[in-house]
Amino acid sequence: MNPLLDPIFLYKTLKSYFSDPDRLRRMTNQELKKYQDKSLRKLVKYAYTVPVYKDKYSKANIKPDEIKGIDDLKKLPFITKDDLRKYSPDGIVPPSFNKENALGARTGGTTGKPLILFLDSYSLIKSMMGLIRTMKEYGIDWRKTKMSLLLDLSESSFESSYFMSGVSSFIKPFFSQKNIQVFNQLETPTELIKKVEDFQPELLAGYPSMINIFAILKDRGYGKKLNPRLIMTAGQFLESNGRRFLEETFETKIYDSYISTETGPIAFECKNGHYHVHSDLIYPEFLKNEEDITPGEPGEFVITKLHGFGTPLIRYTGLGDIVTELDNGCNCGITGSQIKSIHGRKYNSILLPDGRMVTRSFMEKIFSEIFLKSKVNKQNRSQIIQHRLDKIEIKIEFDKKLRNVGCPPEELFDIMTEKMQEKFGPDIEIFFTEVDKFDDMALYLVSKVDRSKFIEKSYVI
């Protein structure tokens, strides 16, 4: 049964539709705080019916009525991805929760230990309101604007479940979706860009890597008539020089969104270029070694999901992202928490002997700066293998047609090695290997270092 046919669920959905998208522009910070406090109290009471949380809170001698609001959040212990794995599947939802009718959000596959979190229908609707809010900020009407969405529609992907089985199936009986074109990004790129070009979307949205492939193809003569008014990226790290390449190629503005499988929408860029957290849906903490840091300093992003049922997420460390909170605020009029930069996942970082953690953003910055100077973006993919704390191998796959255009690979390797050793120190051994082709499942970082014993002292961003 479509949940929108349930009068109570329909009422809640309509209430969200008319109140959620504008909430962060309508509310003051004080009003938002009261809203967060109320949401957290409700969430903690619910979490106490979930075995993994009940056990954690009982061990910490915490009762639900002790949590009056956000100011009491730090009384609660962190929840890790391993905690949820240990109790999965029955112990991460209340005993009465119907898992058969829930959406499963699959996460954690990059570590080799996938985890399925359960989302109820209302979680999907609240996430959809976050997406509508984001599009509204950019002048996009989700019911009228022609848009092409390039998604991973493989059977086990979150996008497939969320958009095709979830949101799309909910709204299909009530609203036309003729303005929305959904494509599987796993299709052949040259064929895919032709289909998108024929549709002539005003909005093009997808992973940065897929949009980058479109930009390279456009640079080579494909998709000449593909000129969207706006491009939205999400789901992957977007480096500044890579953004510049996309904006110059498409001659339009790129706006990035911060989305995770576990929570749905987390943050979106405003027209000033700052990330604004959906602070009515997510409460963020910025920490280093589980302690607060000052705004402007990079740290680990810990989140509390303030909406929906299914598997609750309270002080969840499982995202593993390194971010920097905005230190001087934004004057765009959106209330709530703000993020200056997203630097990538902790498990995609390089560890140095002195306790520094080198984020993906720094590595991507070096690569893009070098290729930008050589005026040829000839890198298809790269992989980092950390053999020891002081020994790092970087594998690069070049575009075969562009390999010998501009600066030779050997010279590029020398320049990159010099730049990295300037930052890492001369005692770190760095060497490059050129590969013909990566396996489709090859990880960005392969680390042979025992990360469990590493204590990060600072970040190289």
N, C-alpha and C positions, 0 to 999 in steps of 0.2 A: 504494500500500500504506500502511495506517495504521502509522506508526512504532511505535505501542504494541504491535504484533504482533511486533516484533523483540525477542527475549529480552534482549539487551544494553541496548537503549534502555529497555525496560520496567523493567529492574533499576535503571537510573540514575534513571528517573522516580519509582519507588517510594522509592528512597533519598532523593531530594529531598523528596518528599511528607512523609516522616516526620521529616526533619531540618531542612528550610529554615524552615518557618513559625515555629518557636520559637527559632531560632538566636540572635537578637539579645537574647532574654531569658535564654538558657541560657549564653552565652559571656561571659567577662569581656572588658574592653578589650584585655588582653594576648593572649588567645586569638583575638580577632577580628583583631588585627594579624597574627598568624601565618597566619591563614586568608587574609587579603588579600595577604600577601607571596607565598604559594604560588600564589594565583590569578593575580597579576600576572606572576610568572615564566613560568607556562604561557602566558599571554596574549601576552607579548612574543615568545616563541619562535614562536608561531603567526603573529603579525603580521609577522615577518621573512620569511614565505612569501607575503605580500601585496605586490604591486608598489609601491603608493603608500607603504607603510610602509618597505619595504626600501630604496627610493630615499632617503626622508627620513633614515633611520637611517644609511645609508651615507655620505650627505653630512655628517652630524654625527659620523661616525666612531664610531658606537655599535654594539657587538656585544651580542647577546642575553644572553650569560653575564655581562655587566657589571651587569645589573639584577637585584639580589638580592631586592628587595622595594620596598615603598612609599617607603622613605627614598631610593631611587635614582630615583624617578619623575621628578624635575625635571631629570634628565640628558637626558630625551627631549624632542624638539621637539613643539610643539603641532600638532594636525591640524585643519584648517579645513574648512568645508563646500565651499569652492572647491577645496581639494586633492582632495577626494573626487569632485567634479564633473569635474575635469580628467582623472582616471583611470577614471571610470565608463564602462561597467559592468565590463569585464574586469579592470581593475587594482585593484579594491577588494575582491577576494576572491582566494584562492589559485587557481592555474591548474587544480588538480584539483577545485575546488568545483563541485558540480552546481547551477547557478542555476535550472534548470528545476523542480527539486523544492523550491526555497527559497521563503520568503515574502518579498515585496517590500514594504518599508516606505517609502512615498512621503512625502517631506518637502521643505520649502523652497518650496512653491508660492506663498506670500505675497510672495516676492521676484521672482516671475516666472520662476525657474529651478528647477523641481522636480528632486529627486534621489531615486533609489530605492536604498535600502540593503538588503542581503540578510541574512535571518535564517534560521538553521537551526532544525530542530524543537526542539532542546534549549533554544534561546533562548526559545522560546514557553513551554515547560514551566517554566523558571526564572522567567519573568515571571508566569506563572499562580501560582506559589508566593508571589510577592510580593503578589499580590492576595488570596490566601487568608490570608496573614499579616495584611494590613490588616483584612480582615473579621473575623478571629478576635479582634483587639484590641477590636472593638466588639460582641463576642458574637454574631456572625453565622456560622451554619453554612452554607457554600456548597452543601451537598447537601440541606439541609432547609428553610432559611429562605426564605419566599416573597419574591422580589425582582423589581422591574421595572427594566430597564436601558434608558435612553433614549440611543440611539447614533446617530451619523451613519453610515447604511448605504448611502451613495452608492457607486457602483461603484469609485471610485478611493480611497475612504477607508481609513485604517489600521484602524479599528474593524471594517469589513466583512471585511477580510482576516484580522485577528487573531482576532475572536470567531467569525465564521461559517465561514471557510475553515480557520482554524487550530485554536484551542483547542476550539471546539464540536465540530468533526469528529473530533478526537482522542478526546474523552471520551464522545461519544454512544453508541458501541457498548458501553460499560462501565457508564455511570451514567445514571439517569433525569434529565432536565432539566425535569421538569414544574413544579418550584418556581421556575424562571427564565423570566421573560417578557422578550423582547427586542423593542424597538420602534424604528422609524426616526423620529428626531426631526424629520424633514422632513415628516411627516404633518401634516394640519390640526390645530392645537393643541386646539381644542374637541372634536374627535373622539378625539384621542389621550388627553386627560385622562379621558374617559368610559371608554375601554378599560382604562386603568390603575386607575381607581376600581373597576371591576367585578372586577378581579383581587384587590384589597385586599392590596397588598404590605406586608410588614413593613419592607422596605428599598426606598427609591427612590434611584436613582443616575443621574447624567447631568451634562451641562455646566451650569455655573451659569446661563448665559443661558436654557437650556430650563427649568430648575427655577424660574427667576424668572418665566417666562411662565406656568407652572403656578400660581405664587403669586398673580400678578395675576388669573388666571382664577378662582382659589379666592376671592379677595377680592371678585369680582363675582358669586359665587353658584354657580360651577361646582365640581364635585368636592367636594361637601360631605362625602361619606363617605370621601374619600381622606385617611387619617390614618396615614401610615407611622410606625413606631417610630423610624426613623432615616433620615437623608438623607445620601448621600455625593455629593460633587461632585468633578470632575476635568476637566483639559483646558483650562481657562481661568482667568484671573485672578479671584479671589474677594475683593472689597473688604469691609471690616469692617461698614460700614453696610448693604451689600447682604445680607451674611450675617444681620444682625440682622432685616432685613425678612423673610427666608425663615423664620428660626426663630420669629418672632412669628406669621407667617401659618399655618405648619404646626404650631406649638406642639410642636416637637421639636428635637433637636440636629442641627446640621450638622457633618459632618466632611469636610475637604477632603484630596484626594490630589494629589500632584505627579507627573504622568505625561508622558512625551514619546514621540513617534512613534519616535524613534531608539533609545531605551533601554527602553521600557516603564515599569514603576513605578520612581520615583526616591525619593519620600518620602511619608509619611503623617502625619496629625495624631494625636497621642495624646490621652488624655482631659484632659490639662492644656492642650491647645491648641497644643502645639509640634510642628513638623514633624520627624520622625525619618527620616533617610536610610536606605534599604535598604542598609546599609553592607557587606553581604556580596555584594551585586549591583553596587553603584556606589561608586566612590571619588570624593569631591568635592574640588575646590579652589576657594577663594574669592579672587579676584584683582582687581586694578585696574591697567590698563596692564601686564599680565603679571607683576605683582609681588604677593606675599602681602600680605594686609591683616589687621588684628587683628579678632577676633570682636566683633560688635556694629556693625561698619562695613559699609555696603553695598558690594557688588562684583560682578564678573562670575562666573557659575557655570560652571566648567569640569569636565567629568566624564570618568572612565575606567570603562568597562563591564567588569566583572570576570567575566563569564560568557558562554557560548555561542560559536558560531563564525559563519561568514558574514563580514560586514563588521565588523572590530573597531573599537572606538572607544577610543583612548588619548589622554588630554589633549585631548579634543574641545571646541572652542570654539563649535561650530555651534548650540548651544541659544540662545545670546545672551541669557540671562536675567540680570536683576539681582536678587540676593538678599542677605539679611543673615544671617550665621551667628549662632546663639544664643550669647551671651557668658557666661551664668552657669549653663548646664547645666539639665537637667531631672531631677527625682527620681522619674520614673515607672518606672525599672528597665530601660529599653531602652538597650542599648549602641550605640555608633557616633556618627556625626556628626549634628548637629542644626541646623535652620534656624529662625530667628525669623520672618522675613517673606519673601514672594516679591513683587517689585515690578513684574514685567512684562518684556517683551523690549526689548532695546536699540533695535531698529528701530521700536518703538512708543513712542519717547521724543521729547521736544522738546529741542533743543539751544539753549543760550543763549550769547551772545557771550563771557561770562567763563569758559567751560569747564564750566559746570554742565549736567548732564543731568537733565531733568525726567521722572521715570518715570510709567508709566501709573497706578500706585497712587496717586500724588499727584493726578492729574487726576480719577480716579474718586472719590477722597475728597472733593474739592471738589463734584463733581456730586451725590453722594449726601447730603452734609451739607446742601446747599441744598434738595434735594427733600424730605429728612427734616424740615427745619424747616417747609417749606410743607405738610407732611402729605399730599402728593400726589406719587407717583412717576409723573410725566407724560411722562418721556423714553422714547421707543422706542429710538432709536439716536443716536449722535453720531459725528462725524468731525473730525479735526484736520488742517488743511492749514498746513504751515509754509512760507510763501513766501520768507522770509529769516530769518536769525538773530534779527532784531528785529521780525518781522511774522508774527503767528499768527492764522489764521482758524479758528473753531470752528463747525461746522455741527451743528444739532440737529433731529431729527425728533420732534415731539410726538405723543402719542396724541391722536387727533382728538376723542375724547369727553372727555378730561381737560384739554385745552389751556387752557381758560378757567376751570378750577376752581382755587381758591386764588390764589396769587401770580401776577400776569400775566407772560407770557414776557419782556416788555421789562424789567420790574423784576428778574426772575431774571438776565437778562443783565448788568444793571448791577452786581448783587451779585457775580456770578462774576468779572466784569472787575476789580472792586476787589480781591477776594481774590487773584487771580492776579498782579496788578501789585504787590501787597504783597510777594509772594514772588519774582517775577521781576525787579522793578525798574520804575520809571516810564518808562524809555526803550523798553520793549518794547510795540509796538503790538498790541493784542488786540481783535478784533471778532468778533461773532457773526452767523451767518446761519441763518435758519429755512428748512428744506426740507420739502416735502410728503412725499417718499418717497425713500429711498436705493435704489440698485441693490443687488441681492442680493450682488454681488461687490465692493461698495465697501469699501476698506481703512479700518482705524481711523485710520491716520496716512498722510498723503501729504506727503513731505518734498521740497522743492526745494533743500535745502541739501546741499552736498558733504560727506557724512558721513565719507568716507575721510580727510579732512584734520583731522578734529576729534579733539582729545585731551581725554578727560573728566578733569576735576580733582576733581569731587565730584558727588553725586547729590541731587536734590530728591525726597524720598520722603514 
